Every structure is written in structure tokens, then in C-alpha cells.
Amino acid sequence: MHKIVITLLVFLISYDAESSEPLLQPYGVIFGQKFDRNQHKTIARRGNVRSVELKTTNRPDDTEKLLAEICDDYGLQVITWRSHIRSASSALTSHNEILEKIKLNFGAPKIKHKTAFWISNEINIVVKIRRKNNIYQNQIRYLGPENKPCFEKFITQLEKNHPSLELK
């Protein structure tokens, strides 16, 4: 009897961790974590934001790229996952599977031009199919709770460096 209770408890705990972790801590990363040269190699730096490629074993098998935007003041705030290149029909099938999985935790998304959006105080999620020259990829972008001030500071810096640019 004790074995059954313990097994059931372990199953429920692992089910709960499995169902919430990918959404609130996507791919095992934590929003707000700071840039660490030992963990992240900078791909690009624009103003107060570093773009880095994330190296983690906690990601889907069909991952082509896993990127992050790390803000100097607010730490990691944007995570972008991209699948391997797919056919249009395969990308659509995968897109629908992704939508169903996220709907379980966040409800129905807002849809605009075939892109799905979930907006909350803790995390914003954008799911779409990327298409370029008949090449298709699934993409999920997770935006952390402090992404707005980080993004606004980035825009201000960009406008300061390029006065002819009007982004507001």
C-alpha cells in the first residue's frame, strides 16, 4: 500500500513539474538570470541587450536554435526557440500541437495573422510559423516579466545612436 501511495505521489509531482516548467521556466532557464561568459557566448550586442545562443540539454529534439536576449539591468527576458526546417504541412501540424499544449495552461490565445499570443503578468508567449523562401520553421518566443523596461531602454539607446530612426 505504501509503495502505491509513494508511486502515485511521485507521478503527480513529476506530472506537475513537467506541465508547468516548460512554460514558466522554458528549457530550464530562469527569467532574470544575468549574463555569464562561461554559460553564454554573445552573438550580438545592441545597446543594453546581448543576444546569445543558449546551450541546454532541456530542449525538444527538433530544435534548430535556442536564443536568448539578456538585458544588462533585468537579465534574461526573451527566449526564442526555432525548430528544424520543415515542409509547410509538417510546420502546420507542429504549430497546432504547440498551440494545444500551451492552451492547456494559458487558455485560448489571441490570433493575429496566424500568429498566436498569450499575455499575462508573468510571461508573454508568441507562437508562429516562420516562412522565408519556401522554408518553414516553428517558432516560440517567451517574453519574461521585465521585458518591457528592457525593450524600452534598448529603443531609447537605438534612437540615441541613430537619430534619424523613429521607432515610437
N, C-alpha and C positions, 0 to 999 in steps of 0.2 A: 504494500500500500504506500509506504514512504517513497519507494522508487517511482511510482506513478505520479505522486504529487510533485516530487522534485523534477521529474522529466517534464511534466506539464508546466511547472513554473519556469524552467529553463527555456522551454519552447516559447512561452508567452513573452518573456523578457527579450529573447533574441528576435522574435517577430516585431515587437515594438521598436527595438533599436534599428532593425532593418527597414521598417517602414518610415521612420522619421529622419534618420541620419542623412540619406541622400538629398533631402530637401532643405533641411536647416543647416547641415554641415556637408554640402556637396563634396563628394570624392574625398571625404575625410579632412578637408581644410576648414579652418575657422575664420569667419569674417572678423576683421580687425587685426589678424596676425601681421606682424611687421616684416619688412624685407630682411632676408637673411642671405648673405652672399654664399654661405655653404649650402643652402637649400635651393636658391633661385638664381638663375642666370638671366641678366637683363637682356631682353630682345631689343627694347626701345625705351627711351625716356623722353617724355613730353611734359614740360612744366613740372608739376608736383606728382606726376604719375609714372610709375615704372610698369612696363608690360613685361611679363615673364612667362616662360613655359613651365608649367607645374610638372613635377616628377612625383608621381604617386602610384602605388600599386592598386589603390582603391578606385578603379575606374572601369567602365564597360570594356569588353573585349574589342568592340568595334570602334575604339577611339583612334582618331587620326591626330587630333591636337587637343590639349587641355591648357588653356591660357588663363592668366590672371592679371588684373590691374591692381597694383598696390600703391595707395596714396601715401605720401610722406606723413601726413597728420593722422589719418584714420586707418592705416593698414590696408589689408586686402579687402577690397569692396566689390570687385566684379570677377566672376569666373565664367569662362566661355568654353563649352565642350562642343567639339565637332566630330562627327562620325567619319568613317572611311567614305570614300566616294562611292556613290550608289547609282542605280538606274532610277528613273523617275518613279516607277511603280514601287520599287523597294523603299525609296525615301518616303513615299506617302504612307506605306504600310507601317514603317517605323515611326513616322510622325504621329499617326493615330494611336499606336501603342504607348508612346511617350505621353500624349495628351491624357489617355485613360489613367495612366499611373499617377500623374500629378493631380488629376481631378479627384482622386480618392482622398487626398489630403487637403486640397485647397478649393474644391468645388469647381463649378463651371468657369472657364476663362472668358475674358473679353476677347473678341476676334476682330482684327483689322487687317485687310489684305492678306488673308490666310495665315497671319501670324497670331499666336495665342499669347495673352498676357494675364498674369496673376499678380495682383498688387496687395501687399499687406505692410504692416509696420515693421515686421521682422525681415522680410525678404520679398523681392520682386523677381518674377521669372518670366522669361520671354522664350517661346518655342517657335521655331520656324524651319523651313526647308531653304537652304542656300542654293541658288542656281546661278551658274556662270558658264557660258558656252556649252550648254547641254551637259554640264557636270552637276550632280546633286549631292548635297550633304545635309544631314540633320544637324541642327544646332540648338543648344540650350544655353541661355545666358542667365546667370543668377546674379542679382544685384543686392548687396548687403544693406544693412540698416543705415549706414553712414555714407552711402554713395552720392547723395545729393550735394552735401557740402564739398566733398572731394571733387565732384564733377564741376561745381560752380567755380571753385578755386582754379581748376585746370582751365576753364573757359576764360576766366579773367587773365590768367597768365598768358594764354594763347593770344588774346586780343592785345595785350600789352606788347608782346613780341612781334605781332603782325597788325599794326594799327588799321590797315585797310580792310581787315577781316571784320565783318559784323555778324555775330552769332546770336545775338539776343533778339 
